[in-house]
Structures are given as C-alpha cells and as structure tokens.
Amino acid sequence: MGVTFEKGKQEGHMRWRVRPTEGFAPFDVVLSPGALTDGAEAPAGLFDERDARGERRRLIVIDKRVAKRHRAGVERLYRQGGAFELFEIEVSERIKNVETVLSIIAEVRRLRLGRDDVLVAIGGGVMADVVGAAASMLHKGMRYEVGATTLTAIGDAGYAGKRRVNLEGEKNVVGGIWTPRYVLGDVTTMKTLDPRHVRSGLAEAHKVAVMRDGRLLRLLEEDGPDLIKERFCGETPSAELLQRMIDAPLRRIAADPRDSERERWLDSHHLLAHPIERETAGEVSHGEAVAICGAVMAHVALKRDCIREPMFKRIVGVLRELGLPVTHELATEPRFVIGALQSAVQQRGAQNIPVPSEVGGNAFLHDVDATEIMLAARVLADPDAA
C-alpha cells in the first residue's frame, strides 16, 4: 500500500502508482505533455491487452470547449485503444448536478456498455465529478478514467476519490467514493485557458504548500507569477512544482481513501470555499474561494499563536502575488460565517478545522468563533495587511 513515483525520460513526464488501503483498486496518475493535444503515442498503462483485442469500449464524456480545441488529438489518442464514442457536454458549475449524472447514465445504457467498458471524463474538475459519480452508480461500480485539462483537475480534482454533485443549491451533497483507474494530465491543454483558471489551480498548490511543503511555497513565490503568464507552457520550469503539488495529496488519499479520519489536512482552505461558491453562484471560482479561505484561516492561526507574523504575511503575500483574492464581504456576515461553521460540524462531527502551524505543518482547531473569521476578513480587506 502507498504511492510510488517515477520521472519519465522526456521532460515533464511523470507517473505515480497509487495503491490505496481498504480494498480500493490501484490506479495511475500520469503527466504526459501533448498526449491529449497531439494524440501522440499513448502513455504506458492507459490501454491494456483487452483494449488491443477490441474487447472494451469507451464512452468519452468531453467538455465542449475542450472538444472544440483538441478533438483531433483526443480522437488520435483513444483510437489506439479501440472503439469509442464521444459525448459532448457544455460545462459550468451549474451542470454539476444529478440531472447531468443521469444524462451520462442514459448514454451508457443507450450504448449498452457493460461493467468492463470504460467511462472517460475529459475536462476539468466538474467533468471529473459528474462522470465519476455516474461511474460509481453503474454496474456496481464501472471503470472510469480522467483526462485532466485544467490545473485544478491535474493537481487535485482529477484523482480525488470523492465524486459528489450539487443538490438544491448545496455543493457536493450527492455521490460517493469511487477512484479512477487512470488519470492522464496534459499541461499543454492549458495554452488556451484564461489565466484566471491557472491562478485558481495554484490556489490548491498553495494549500499543499502551506500545510505540507515549504519547498513548494518557495516555488510558488519564485515561479508562480511566470507560470500563470506562460500557462505552464513556457520556459519557466514547472515539473517540481507539479510533482510536489500532486504528491502529498495522493499519499493522503492512498492512506485514507474513504476520508474516514475526522481531522484531515486536505480540508484546509475549504471551510468557507464551498459556501462562497454557492452564495456567489459561481461568480467566485473554486480556486478563488479556496484562496480566500486560506488567507482568512491564516489570520485565525496567527491570532491563536499557531503561526507568527512573518509566516502570516508570507502566506497571504504569495496569494496576492499570484493575483488571487484574500477576502470577501461574505466572510464579514454573521449569518454566512455561522452557517459555514455549522456545516463543518455537520460533515465532520466537530469543527476539526485545519490551520497552518509554521511552514509545512498544521494544527486543528475545534472551537473557532464566527467573530474570529469576521475579524480576519475585515483585516485582510486592507491591502497593507500582508
């Protein structure tokens, strides 16, 4: 059980072999630049002998925007694995719901795909969630794969075991835990992304850096702004940043694939994130909401003596340098903050709020008061606060 990592011979190529506990099937996370955009030779392990014999079919559920830009590359790649069908979906946070999951299930049934066939999600985190949720419900659990085309999906959402969708205005209410069998990340798909999406992905890297990896925080400080400008496709080295962004979360998932532990450092930066997304109807992206929560809880950690002033300023300063927001007016409203704290207790049995404890370490708070969060949000509204 655990995670093994190896670098490929070509620049930017990396592979993790993840062997989770509790009977979950092993899976691979592979970074292979150009695999989806050029349709080059398939990375090892994506297809197997059954694919070569034509015994398996794939339904590729693809973001329409990705299909418009990279359809030829995607088709060249998956043609190497046998028969497939493309099913295009117009993707936004609004389609992350039960209706979309049911539409995917209906397409699987129309094509008469069986348990040994494969669902493939190509796109960002929303696509991975709706396809993963559908796969978890089909045939007692259907094999699925992810082709990740955003930094958030490559570095976080693509390999997550939790596959949940929204219901009645609440985020991530319905779904289950079902790990993909293969995650293929291609950073060259980010060439056509708005820089805002790249910034949002780096918010997840910031979470890992603050809670687990001081070297990653340094890489964000030194290279983050340039990587945003270049969309990870320029001269600025990105391999180490990507490796560190992915490695620690994968090891946590391998050790606890069911999220059974109540105190989870991976929940950092998320206490306010989902409520902000919900209340703003997606106007604030997931990554931006993650950044806001990370900054606010860093101030709470400062006032609780978990970190010192220089560390607080560094945490917030990196977010500002990346062009990410560090506060929001919702975090100053008692109704909103109290609701977020109540939701945390509902989900975790207690607050169990992870906060930084110097670089690469964390503590858990169980008695955070709404006034602490509201004070932090007001302090951070001052651009000179950090």
C-alpha positions in Angstrom: 0.0 0.0 0.0 1.1 3.5 -0.7 2.5 5.6 -3.6 5.5 5.1 -5.9 6.7 7.9 -8.1 9.0 7.9 -11.2 10.1 10.5 -13.7 9.8 9.8 -17.4 12.7 10.1 -19.8 11.0 13.1 -21.5 10.8 16.5 -19.9 7.6 16.9 -17.9 6.6 13.2 -18.0 5.8 11.8 -14.5 3.9 8.8 -13.1 2.5 7.9 -9.7 1.3 4.4 -8.9 -1.3 4.6 -6.1 -2.2 1.6 -4.1 -4.9 2.6 -1.6 -5.9 0.8 1.5 -9.3 -0.8 2.2 -9.6 -2.8 -1.0 -9.6 0.0 -3.5 -8.1 -0.8 -6.8 -4.6 0.6 -7.7 -4.6 3.4 -10.1 -2.1 5.5 -12.1 -1.7 9.3 -12.2 0.4 10.2 -15.3 1.5 13.6 -16.6 2.2 13.4 -20.3 2.5 16.7 -22.1 0.9 16.6 -25.6 -1.0 13.3 -25.0 -4.4 15.0 -25.4 -3.5 17.8 -27.6 -1.3 15.9 -30.1 -2.7 12.4 -29.7 0.9 11.1 -29.6 1.8 7.6 -28.5 -0.4 6.5 -25.6 1.3 6.6 -22.2 2.1 3.2 -20.7 -0.9 1.6 -18.9 -3.6 3.7 -20.5 -4.6 0.7 -22.7 -4.1 -3.0 -22.0 -4.4 -6.3 -23.7 -8.2 -6.2 -23.6 -8.1 -2.9 -25.5 -5.7 -4.4 -28.0 -8.1 -7.3 -28.6 -11.0 -5.0 -29.1 -12.9 -6.3 -26.0 -13.5 -3.0 -24.4 -15.4 0.2 -25.5 -15.1 3.7 -24.1 -17.6 6.5 -23.7 -15.6 9.7 -23.7 -17.6 12.5 -22.0 -15.8 15.7 -23.0 -16.2 19.4 -22.2 -17.5 21.0 -25.4 -14.8 23.7 -25.2 -12.1 21.1 -25.0 -13.6 19.2 -27.9 -13.6 22.4 -30.0 -9.9 22.9 -29.4 -8.4 19.4 -29.0 -10.9 17.0 -30.6 -8.4 15.7 -33.2 -5.7 15.0 -30.6 -8.2 13.2 -28.3 -9.5 11.0 -31.1 -6.0 10.1 -32.3 -5.1 9.1 -28.7 -8.1 7.0 -28.0 -8.2 5.4 -31.4 -5.1 3.5 -30.1 -7.3 1.8 -27.5 -10.1 0.6 -29.7 -13.8 1.6 -30.1 -15.1 4.8 -28.5 -17.9 7.3 -28.7 -17.7 11.0 -27.8 -20.4 12.6 -25.7 -20.0 16.4 -25.5 -21.3 18.4 -22.6 -21.5 22.2 -22.1 -19.7 22.5 -18.8 -20.1 25.0 -15.9 -20.7 24.7 -12.2 -24.4 24.8 -13.0 -24.3 21.3 -14.6 -22.7 19.7 -11.6 -26.0 18.1 -10.6 -28.0 14.9 -10.6 -29.6 15.6 -13.9 -26.2 15.6 -15.7 -25.2 12.4 -14.0 -28.5 10.8 -15.1 -27.8 12.0 -18.7 -24.5 10.2 -18.7 -26.0 7.1 -17.3 -28.7 7.2 -20.0 -26.0 7.4 -22.7 -24.2 4.4 -21.2 -27.4 2.5 -21.3 -28.2 3.6 -24.8 -24.8 2.2 -25.9 -25.2 -0.9 -23.8 -21.9 -0.5 -22.2 -21.0 -3.1 -19.5 -19.1 -3.1 -16.3 -15.8 -3.8 -18.1 -16.2 -1.0 -20.5 -14.9 2.4 -19.6 -16.2 5.9 -18.9 -13.7 8.7 -19.6 -14.0 12.3 -18.3 -12.1 14.8 -20.4 -12.1 18.3 -18.9 -11.7 20.0 -15.5 -12.9 19.2 -12.0 -16.6 19.5 -12.8 -16.3 16.9 -15.6 -14.4 14.5 -13.3 -17.1 14.8 -10.7 -20.1 14.2 -12.8 -18.5 11.3 -14.7 -17.1 9.8 -11.6 -20.5 10.0 -9.8 -22.1 8.2 -12.8 -19.4 5.5 -12.8 -19.9 4.9 -9.1 -23.6 4.2 -9.7 -23.4 2.0 -12.8 -22.9 -1.8 -12.7 -21.9 -1.9 -9.0 -19.1 0.5 -10.0 -17.9 1.0 -13.5 -14.3 1.6 -14.5 -13.5 5.2 -15.3 -10.6 7.3 -16.4 -9.9 11.1 -16.3 -8.2 13.2 -19.0 -7.4 16.3 -17.0 -7.2 19.6 -18.9 -7.1 22.2 -16.2 -4.5 22.8 -13.4 -7.2 22.1 -10.8 -8.0 18.8 -12.4 -4.3 17.9 -13.0 -3.2 18.8 -9.5 -6.3 18.0 -7.4 -9.8 17.1 -8.6 -8.8 14.6 -11.3 -7.6 11.9 -8.9 -9.9 12.6 -5.9 -11.9 9.6 -4.7 -14.9 11.7 -3.6 -17.3 12.1 -6.5 -20.2 14.3 -5.5 -22.6 16.7 -7.2 -24.7 19.6 -6.1 -28.4 19.4 -5.0 -30.9 22.1 -4.3 -28.2 24.8 -4.2 -25.9 22.9 -1.8 -22.5 21.9 -3.1 -21.2 18.3 -3.1 -24.3 16.7 -1.4 -24.9 13.6 -3.5 -22.4 10.9 -4.6 -19.9 8.5 -3.2 -16.3 7.4 -3.2 -15.0 5.8 -6.4 -11.4 6.2 -7.5 -10.5 6.4 -11.2 -8.4 3.7 -12.7 -6.2 6.1 -14.7 -5.7 9.9 -14.6 -3.9 11.5 -17.6 -2.8 15.1 -17.1 -1.7 17.2 -20.1 -0.4 20.6 -19.2 -0.3 21.7 -22.9 -4.1 21.9 -22.8 -3.6 25.0 -20.6 -2.2 27.0 -23.5 -5.8 28.1 -24.4 -7.0 28.6 -20.9 -7.8 32.0 -19.4 -5.0 32.9 -16.8 -7.8 33.1 -14.2 -8.1 29.3 -14.4 -4.4 28.8 -13.9 -4.5 31.0 -10.9 -7.4 29.0 -9.5 -5.4 25.8 -9.8 -2.4 27.3 -8.0 -4.7 28.0 -5.0 -4.8 24.2 -4.5 -1.0 24.2 -4.7 -0.9 26.9 -2.1 -2.9 24.7 0.2 -0.5 21.9 -0.1 2.5 24.2 0.3 1.2 25.9 3.5 0.1 22.6 5.2 2.7 20.2 4.0 5.6 21.5 1.9 7.8 24.6 2.5 9.8 24.0 -0.7 6.5 24.2 -2.7 5.7 27.5 -1.1 9.1 28.8 -2.2 8.4 27.6 -5.8 5.1 29.4 -5.8 6.9 32.6 -4.7 9.6 32.3 -7.2 7.9 30.9 -10.3 4.1 31.2 -9.8 3.5 34.5 -11.5 5.6 33.5 -14.5 3.8 30.1 -14.8 0.5 32.0 -14.8 1.7 34.2 -17.7 3.0 31.2 -19.6 0.2 28.9 -18.7 2.7 26.2 -17.8 3.8 26.1 -21.4 6.8 28.5 -21.4 10.4 28.5 -20.3 9.8 28.6 -16.5 10.4 25.1 -15.0 7.2 23.6 -13.7 8.0 19.9 -13.1 9.0 20.1 -9.5 6.0 22.4 -8.6 3.6 19.9 -10.2 5.3 16.9 -8.6 5.0 18.5 -5.1 1.5 19.7 -5.7 0.3 16.2 -6.5 2.5 14.0 -4.3 1.3 14.8 -0.8 -2.4 14.7 -1.5 -2.0 11.4 -3.3 -0.3 9.9 -0.3 -3.1 11.1 1.9 -5.7 9.6 -0.4 -3.8 6.3 -0.5 -3.7 6.1 3.3 -7.4 7.1 3.8 -9.4 6.7 0.5 -12.7 6.8 2.3 -12.0 10.1 4.1 -12.8 8.3 7.4 -10.4 10.3 9.5 -12.2 13.4 11.1 -9.0 15.5 11.1 -7.9 15.9 7.5 -5.3 18.5 6.4 -6.7 18.2 2.9 -9.7 20.1 4.2 -7.6 23.2 4.7 -8.6 26.3 2.8 -12.1 24.9 2.3 -14.2 25.9 5.4 -15.5 29.0 3.5 -14.8 27.9 0.0 -17.9 25.9 -0.9 -20.3 28.4 0.8 -18.7 31.3 -1.0 -19.1 29.5 -4.4 -22.7 28.7 -3.6 -23.6 32.2 -2.4 -21.9 33.9 -5.4 -23.5 31.4 -7.9 -20.0 30.6 -9.2 -19.0 34.3 -9.7 -16.1 33.4 -7.4 -14.4 30.4 -8.8 -13.5 27.4 -6.6 -9.8 28.3 -6.6 -10.5 31.9 -5.7 -12.7 30.8 -2.8 -10.0 28.4 -1.7 -7.5 31.3 -1.6 -9.9 33.5 0.4 -10.4 30.8 3.0 -6.7 30.1 3.1 -5.9 33.7 3.9 -8.7 34.1 6.4 -7.8 31.0 8.3 -4.1 32.0 8.3 -5.1 35.1 10.2 -7.1 33.0 12.7 -4.0 30.8 13.1 -1.9 34.0 13.7 -4.3 35.1 16.5 -4.2 31.6 18.0 -0.4 31.7 18.1 -0.2 28.7 15.6 2.0 30.9 13.3 3.9 34.1 13.7 3.5 37.4 11.9 6.2 36.8 9.2 4.6 33.5 8.3 1.2 35.0 8.1 2.4 37.8 5.8 4.2 35.2 3.7 1.1 33.0 3.3 -1.1 36.0 2.3 1.7 37.6 0.2 2.0 34.6 -2.0 -1.7 34.7 -2.8 -1.6 38.4 -3.6 1.5 37.8 -5.9 -0.5 35.1 -7.7 -3.3 37.5 -8.3 -5.7 35.6 -6.0 -8.3 37.3 -3.7 -7.7 37.1 0.1 -11.0 38.2 1.5 -14.7 38.6 0.6 -17.5 40.6 2.1 -19.5 37.4 2.8 -16.9 36.4 5.3 -17.8 39.5 7.4 -21.5 38.5 7.6 -22.5 36.6 10.8 -25.2 34.6 9.0 -22.8 33.3 6.4 -19.9 32.5 8.8 -22.1 30.8 11.4 -23.6 28.7 8.6 -20.2 27.6 7.3 -19.1 26.6 10.8 -22.3 24.6 11.4 -21.8 22.9 8.0 -18.3 21.8 9.1 -19.6 20.3 12.2 -22.4 18.5 10.3 -19.9 17.0 7.9 -17.0 16.2 10.3 -18.7 15.6 13.6 -16.8 18.6 15.1 -15.2 21.6 13.6 -11.8 19.9 13.1 -10.6 23.0 11.1 -7.0 22.6 9.8 -4.8 25.7 10.1 -1.1 26.2 9.4 1.5 25.7 12.1 4.6 27.2 10.5 5.7 26.1 7.1 4.7 22.6 6.1 2.9 21.8 9.3 -0.7 22.0 10.6 -2.9 22.1 13.7 -6.6 21.5 14.1 -9.0 23.9 15.8 -12.3 22.8 17.4 -13.7 26.0 18.9 -13.4 28.7 16.3 -15.9 31.5 16.8 -17.5 33.4 14.0 -16.1 36.7 15.3 -12.5 35.4 14.6 -13.3 34.8 11.0 -15.2 38.1 10.5 -12.3 40.0 12.1 -9.8 38.3 9.7 -11.9 39.1 6.7 -12.0 42.8 7.7 -8.3 42.9 8.4 -7.5 41.4 5.0 -9.5 44.0 3.2 -6.7 46.3 3.9 -4.1 45.8 1.1 -1.3 46.6 3.6 -2.4 43.7 6.0 0.2 41.4 4.4 
